[in-house]
Amino acid sequence: MPWYEGPALLEHLETVPVMADRNLTEMRFPVQYVIRPDLDFRGFAGQVSSGVIRKGDAVTVLPSGGPPREVDS
């Protein structure tokens, strides 16, 4: 591109410091799969992308923003 003189996107991303950007206070858990073997149970599968979660922590589900639920396992 003749109008852009900066580094390529991949070249720039390889230089971004990621370890200093760790977020240990706000837990993020993108849900990748909903497990629903019957009508009495709904489980969520995914990977914690930031933060820490422990049994007994209150969790708010977004985007609904419903009332917080306690983590039980």
A tleap script that builds the chain and sets N, CA, C and O, in Angstrom:
source leaprc.protein.ff14SB
mol = sequence {
  NMET PRO TRP TYR GLU GLY PRO ALA LEU LEU
  GLU HIE LEU GLU THR VAL PRO VAL MET ALA
  ASP ARG ASN LEU THR GLU MET ARG PHE PRO
  VAL GLN TYR VAL ILE ARG PRO ASP LEU ASP
  PHE ARG GLY PHE ALA GLY GLN VAL SER SER
  GLY VAL ILE ARG LYS GLY ASP ALA VAL THR
  VAL LEU PRO SER GLY GLY PRO PRO ARG GLU
  VAL ASP CSER
}
set mol.1.N position { 0.848 -1.178 0.000 }
set mol.1.CA position { 0.000 0.000 0.000 }
set mol.1.C position { 0.893 1.240 0.000 }
set mol.1.O position { 1.647 1.456 0.949 }
set mol.2.N position { 0.821 2.025 -1.012 }
set mol.2.CA position { 1.708 3.176 -1.112 }
set mol.2.C position { 1.435 4.260 -0.058 }
set mol.2.O position { 2.320 5.068 0.224 }
set mol.3.N position { 0.245 4.294 0.521 }
set mol.3.CA position { -0.084 5.348 1.480 }
set mol.3.C position { 0.306 4.989 2.908 }
set mol.3.O position { 0.283 5.862 3.777 }
set mol.4.N position { 0.663 3.738 3.181 }
set mol.4.CA position { 1.008 3.306 4.537 }
set mol.4.C position { 2.486 2.987 4.618 }
set mol.4.O position { 3.006 2.202 3.825 }
set mol.5.N position { 3.168 3.605 5.586 }
set mol.5.CA position { 4.609 3.415 5.724 }
set mol.5.C position { 5.003 2.715 7.012 }
set mol.5.O position { 6.192 2.582 7.301 }
set mol.6.N position { 4.025 2.265 7.795 }
set mol.6.CA position { 4.328 1.605 9.066 }
set mol.6.C position { 4.611 0.120 8.887 }
set mol.6.O position { 4.655 -0.383 7.764 }
set mol.7.N position { 4.803 -0.584 10.014 }
set mol.7.CA position { 5.085 -2.021 9.936 }
set mol.7.C position { 3.841 -2.801 9.521 }
set mol.7.O position { 2.716 -2.317 9.646 }
set mol.8.N position { 4.062 -4.007 9.030 }
set mol.8.CA position { 2.940 -4.894 8.711 }
set mol.8.C position { 2.231 -5.273 10.009 }
set mol.8.O position { 2.841 -5.239 11.078 }
set mol.9.N position { 0.960 -5.632 9.929 }
set mol.9.CA position { 0.188 -5.945 11.123 }
set mol.9.C position { 0.831 -7.068 11.935 }
set mol.9.O position { 0.987 -6.928 13.148 }
set mol.10.N position { 1.203 -8.161 11.307 }
set mol.10.CA position { 1.823 -9.271 12.022 }
set mol.10.C position { 3.139 -8.846 12.660 }
set mol.10.O position { 3.438 -9.240 13.788 }
set mol.11.N position { 3.907 -8.066 11.963 }
set mol.11.CA position { 5.174 -7.566 12.508 }
set mol.11.C position { 4.930 -6.741 13.765 }
set mol.11.O position { 5.671 -6.863 14.740 }
set mol.12.N position { 3.905 -5.909 13.750 }
set mol.12.CA position { 3.567 -5.102 14.927 }
set mol.12.C position { 3.071 -5.975 16.075 }
set mol.12.O position { 3.486 -5.780 17.218 }
set mol.13.N position { 2.185 -6.939 15.788 }
set mol.13.CA position { 1.634 -7.801 16.834 }
set mol.13.C position { 2.705 -8.634 17.522 }
set mol.13.O position { 2.582 -8.942 18.708 }
set mol.14.N position { 3.740 -8.997 16.800 }
set mol.14.CA position { 4.828 -9.772 17.395 }
set mol.14.C position { 5.656 -8.963 18.379 }
set mol.14.O position { 6.419 -9.544 19.150 }
set mol.15.N position { 5.532 -7.650 18.378 }
set mol.15.CA position { 6.298 -6.802 19.292 }
set mol.15.C position { 5.468 -6.293 20.468 }
set mol.15.O position { 6.017 -5.646 21.359 }
set mol.16.N position { 4.167 -6.565 20.498 }
set mol.16.CA position { 3.302 -6.072 21.576 }
set mol.16.C position { 3.565 -6.881 22.841 }
set mol.16.O position { 3.477 -8.108 22.802 }
set mol.17.N position { 3.888 -6.228 23.973 }
set mol.17.CA position { 4.123 -6.968 25.221 }
set mol.17.C position { 2.788 -7.473 25.794 }
set mol.17.O position { 1.892 -6.676 26.073 }
set mol.18.N position { 2.661 -8.769 25.964 }
set mol.18.CA position { 1.395 -9.327 26.452 }
set mol.18.C position { 1.442 -9.704 27.923 }
set mol.18.O position { 0.397 -9.694 28.574 }
set mol.19.N position { 2.584 -10.030 28.471 }
set mol.19.CA position { 2.659 -10.440 29.872 }
set mol.19.C position { 2.329 -9.299 30.825 }
set mol.19.O position { 1.779 -9.537 31.900 }
set mol.20.N position { 2.653 -8.074 30.454 }
set mol.20.CA position { 2.361 -6.942 31.322 }
set mol.20.C position { 0.892 -6.576 31.284 }
set mol.20.O position { 0.459 -5.711 32.045 }
set mol.21.N position { 0.121 -7.205 30.427 }
set mol.21.CA position { -1.281 -6.854 30.254 }
set mol.21.C position { -2.221 -7.889 30.876 }
set mol.21.O position { -3.395 -7.950 30.511 }
set mol.22.N position { -1.722 -8.702 31.807 }
set mol.22.CA position { -2.546 -9.732 32.433 }
set mol.22.C position { -3.572 -9.100 33.351 }
set mol.22.O position { -3.253 -8.197 34.125 }
set mol.23.N position { -4.785 -9.569 33.264 }
set mol.23.CA position { -5.876 -9.067 34.095 }
set mol.23.C position { -6.256 -10.172 35.068 }
set mol.23.O position { -6.848 -11.175 34.669 }
set mol.24.N position { -5.921 -9.997 36.338 }
set mol.24.CA position { -6.221 -11.013 37.331 }
set mol.24.C position { -7.429 -10.649 38.186 }
set mol.24.O position { -7.791 -11.408 39.086 }
set mol.25.N position { -8.061 -9.506 37.928 }
set mol.25.CA position { -9.186 -9.100 38.767 }
set mol.25.C position { -10.533 -9.338 38.097 }
set mol.25.O position { -11.473 -9.764 38.768 }
set mol.26.N position { -10.661 -9.083 36.821 }
set mol.26.CA position { -11.937 -9.247 36.132 }
set mol.26.C position { -11.922 -10.548 35.338 }
set mol.26.O position { -11.185 -10.679 34.360 }
set mol.27.N position { -12.737 -11.507 35.762 }
set mol.27.CA position { -12.755 -12.811 35.125 }
set mol.27.C position { -13.546 -12.747 33.829 }
set mol.27.O position { -14.642 -12.190 33.783 }
set mol.28.N position { -12.980 -13.322 32.784 }
set mol.28.CA position { -13.658 -13.433 31.483 }
set mol.28.C position { -13.693 -14.897 31.095 }
set mol.28.O position { -12.670 -15.581 31.135 }
set mol.29.N position { -14.879 -15.382 30.717 }
set mol.29.CA position { -15.068 -16.786 30.357 }
set mol.29.C position { -15.967 -16.852 29.129 }
set mol.29.O position { -17.180 -17.010 29.263 }
set mol.30.N position { -15.388 -16.735 27.933 }
set mol.30.CA position { -16.215 -16.835 26.733 }
set mol.30.C position { -16.794 -18.253 26.618 }
set mol.30.O position { -16.051 -19.234 26.581 }
set mol.31.N position { -18.112 -18.345 26.561 }
set mol.31.CA position { -18.774 -19.644 26.461 }
set mol.31.C position { -18.669 -20.141 25.025 }
set mol.31.O position { -19.057 -19.447 24.085 }
set mol.32.N position { -18.144 -21.345 24.870 }
set mol.32.CA position { -17.984 -21.929 23.549 }
set mol.32.C position { -19.003 -23.018 23.276 }
set mol.32.O position { -19.272 -23.352 22.123 }
set mol.33.N position { -19.574 -23.577 24.349 }
set mol.33.CA position { -20.506 -24.687 24.178 }
set mol.33.C position { -21.427 -24.748 25.388 }
set mol.33.O position { -20.962 -24.636 26.522 }
set mol.34.N position { -22.721 -24.923 25.166 }
set mol.34.CA position { -23.698 -25.093 26.240 }
set mol.34.C position { -24.044 -26.572 26.322 }
set mol.34.O position { -24.458 -27.180 25.335 }
set mol.35.N position { -23.868 -27.147 27.518 }
set mol.35.CA position { -24.130 -28.569 27.749 }
set mol.35.C position { -25.499 -28.690 28.401 }
set mol.35.O position { -25.713 -28.195 29.508 }
set mol.36.N position { -26.416 -29.342 27.719 }
set mol.36.CA position { -27.775 -29.454 28.236 }
set mol.36.C position { -28.272 -30.891 28.038 }
set mol.36.O position { -29.024 -31.158 27.101 }
set mol.37.N position { -27.851 -31.830 28.924 }
set mol.37.CA position { -28.260 -33.222 28.749 }
set mol.37.C position { -29.740 -33.450 29.017 }
set mol.37.O position { -30.328 -34.387 28.476 }
set mol.38.N position { -30.354 -32.602 29.849 }
set mol.38.CA position { -31.796 -32.675 30.111 }
set mol.38.C position { -32.278 -31.287 30.515 }
set mol.38.O position { -31.481 -30.349 30.554 }
set mol.39.N position { -33.558 -31.139 30.813 }
set mol.39.CA position { -34.122 -29.820 31.113 }
set mol.39.C position { -33.764 -29.305 32.502 }
set mol.39.O position { -34.017 -28.139 32.804 }
set mol.40.N position { -33.175 -30.153 33.361 }
set mol.40.CA position { -32.851 -29.746 34.727 }
set mol.40.C position { -31.424 -29.240 34.898 }
set mol.40.O position { -31.054 -28.792 35.983 }
set mol.41.N position { -30.628 -29.305 33.851 }
set mol.41.CA position { -29.221 -28.916 33.972 }
set mol.41.C position { -28.780 -28.131 32.743 }
set mol.41.O position { -29.144 -28.456 31.613 }
set mol.42.N position { -27.991 -27.092 32.990 }
set mol.42.CA position { -27.369 -26.349 31.896 }
set mol.42.C position { -25.940 -26.018 32.321 }
set mol.42.O position { -25.723 -25.258 33.265 }
set mol.43.N position { -24.985 -26.588 31.625 }
set mol.43.CA position { -23.584 -26.325 31.907 }
set mol.43.C position { -22.970 -25.519 30.779 }
set mol.43.O position { -23.460 -25.526 29.650 }
set mol.44.N position { -21.899 -24.832 31.101 }
set mol.44.CA position { -21.225 -23.996 30.114 }
set mol.44.C position { -19.782 -24.444 29.987 }
set mol.44.O position { -19.100 -24.643 30.992 }
set mol.45.N position { -19.314 -24.601 28.767 }
set mol.45.CA position { -17.935 -25.006 28.514 }
set mol.45.C position { -17.217 -23.885 27.779 }
set mol.45.O position { -17.786 -23.226 26.908 }
set mol.46.N position { -15.973 -23.682 28.141 }
set mol.46.CA position { -15.154 -22.659 27.509 }
set mol.46.C position { -13.804 -22.619 28.184 }
set mol.46.O position { -13.409 -23.571 28.858 }
set mol.47.N position { -13.093 -21.519 28.006 }
set mol.47.CA position { -11.776 -21.367 28.603 }
set mol.47.C position { -11.701 -19.998 29.260 }
set mol.47.O position { -12.079 -18.996 28.652 }
set mol.48.N position { -11.219 -19.947 30.493 }
set mol.48.CA position { -11.033 -18.668 31.183 }
set mol.48.C position { -9.964 -17.887 30.434 }
set mol.48.O position { -8.821 -18.332 30.328 }
set mol.49.N position { -10.337 -16.720 29.914 }
set mol.49.CA position { -9.393 -15.921 29.140 }
set mol.49.C position { -8.683 -14.875 29.980 }
set mol.49.O position { -7.622 -14.390 29.587 }
set mol.50.N position { -9.247 -14.513 31.138 }
set mol.50.CA position { -8.555 -13.592 32.041 }
set mol.50.C position { -9.158 -13.720 33.431 }
set mol.50.O position { -10.292 -14.171 33.597 }
set mol.51.N position { -8.386 -13.318 34.414 }
set mol.51.CA position { -8.869 -13.329 35.778 }
set mol.51.C position { -8.783 -14.700 36.429 }
set mol.51.O position { -8.250 -15.655 35.863 }
set mol.52.N position { -9.330 -14.764 37.644 }
set mol.52.CA position { -9.313 -15.983 38.443 }
set mol.52.C position { -10.710 -16.176 39.012 }
set mol.52.O position { -11.354 -15.208 39.416 }
set mol.53.N position { -11.182 -17.415 39.048 }
set mol.53.CA position { -12.488 -17.707 39.627 }
set mol.53.C position { -12.335 -18.844 40.623 }
set mol.53.O position { -11.586 -19.793 40.393 }
set mol.54.N position { -13.066 -18.733 41.748 }
set mol.54.CA position { -13.005 -19.743 42.799 }
set mol.54.C position { -14.416 -20.141 43.197 }
set mol.54.O position { -15.375 -19.404 42.966 }
set mol.55.N position { -14.528 -21.314 43.798 }
set mol.55.CA position { -15.814 -21.777 44.292 }
set mol.55.C position { -16.375 -20.746 45.272 }
set mol.55.O position { -15.677 -20.281 46.173 }
set mol.56.N position { -17.646 -20.400 45.080 }
set mol.56.CA position { -18.303 -19.416 45.936 }
set mol.56.C position { -18.312 -18.006 45.372 }
set mol.56.O position { -19.020 -17.146 45.897 }
set mol.57.N position { -17.541 -17.738 44.310 }
set mol.57.CA position { -17.534 -16.410 43.684 }
set mol.57.C position { -18.872 -16.149 42.998 }
set mol.57.O position { -19.483 -17.069 42.453 }
set mol.58.N position { -19.323 -14.913 43.024 }
set mol.58.CA position { -20.543 -14.521 42.314 }
set mol.58.C position { -20.210 -14.264 40.851 }
set mol.58.O position { -19.189 -13.651 40.537 }
set mol.59.N position { -21.072 -14.734 39.962 }
set mol.59.CA position { -20.847 -14.608 38.527 }
set mol.59.C position { -22.071 -13.956 37.889 }
set mol.59.O position { -23.198 -14.383 38.139 }
set mol.60.N position { -21.863 -12.941 37.079 }
set mol.60.CA position { -22.931 -12.309 36.312 }
set mol.60.C position { -22.771 -12.713 34.858 }
set mol.60.O position { -21.687 -12.590 34.288 }
set mol.61.N position { -23.846 -13.194 34.263 }
set mol.61.CA position { -23.810 -13.640 32.872 }
set mol.61.C position { -24.196 -12.477 31.967 }
set mol.61.O position { -25.234 -11.843 32.159 }
set mol.62.N position { -23.351 -12.207 30.983 }
set mol.62.CA position { -23.631 -11.145 30.021 }
set mol.62.C position { -23.994 -11.778 28.683 }
set mol.62.O position { -23.510 -12.879 28.421 }
set mol.63.N position { -24.777 -11.196 27.846 }
set mol.63.CA position { -25.226 -9.815 27.865 }
set mol.63.C position { -26.499 -9.583 28.665 }
set mol.63.O position { -26.926 -8.436 28.796 }
set mol.64.N position { -27.130 -10.640 29.213 }
set mol.64.CA position { -28.394 -10.446 29.927 }
set mol.64.C position { -28.222 -9.608 31.183 }
set mol.64.O position { -29.109 -8.828 31.528 }
set mol.65.N position { -27.085 -9.756 31.878 }
set mol.65.CA position { -26.841 -8.987 33.090 }
set mol.65.C position { -27.759 -9.389 34.224 }
set mol.65.O position { -27.998 -8.596 35.135 }
set mol.66.N position { -28.271 -10.592 34.186 }
set mol.66.CA position { -29.180 -11.081 35.231 }
set mol.66.C position { -28.513 -11.096 36.589 }
set mol.66.O position { -27.350 -10.714 36.722 }
set mol.67.N position { -29.258 -11.542 37.613 }
set mol.67.CA position { -28.692 -11.545 38.961 }
set mol.67.C position { -27.493 -12.481 39.060 }
set mol.67.O position { -27.468 -13.525 38.407 }
set mol.68.N position { -26.499 -12.118 39.870 }
set mol.68.CA position { -25.308 -12.967 40.005 }
set mol.68.C position { -25.652 -14.333 40.579 }
set mol.68.O position { -26.546 -14.466 41.414 }
set mol.69.N position { -24.928 -15.344 40.118 }
set mol.69.CA position { -25.067 -16.698 40.628 }
set mol.69.C position { -23.754 -17.113 41.264 }
set mol.69.O position { -22.688 -16.625 40.890 }
set mol.70.N position { -23.840 -18.015 42.225 }
set mol.70.CA position { -22.651 -18.505 42.904 }
set mol.70.C position { -22.057 -19.687 42.150 }
set mol.70.O position { -22.777 -20.569 41.682 }
set mol.71.N position { -20.738 -19.690 42.042 }
set mol.71.CA position { -20.042 -20.801 41.402 }
set mol.71.C position { -20.014 -21.955 42.394 }
set mol.71.O position { -19.590 -21.782 43.537 }
set mol.72.N position { -20.470 -23.152 41.956 }
set mol.72.CA position { -20.527 -24.275 42.900 }
set mol.72.C position { -19.571 -25.410 42.576 }
set mol.72.O position { -19.519 -26.383 43.328 }
set mol.73.N position { -18.822 -25.330 41.502 }
set mol.73.CA position { -17.833 -26.379 41.235 }
set mol.73.C position { -16.772 -25.889 40.287 }
set mol.73.O position { -15.855 -26.637 39.947 }
savepdb mol mol.pdb
quit
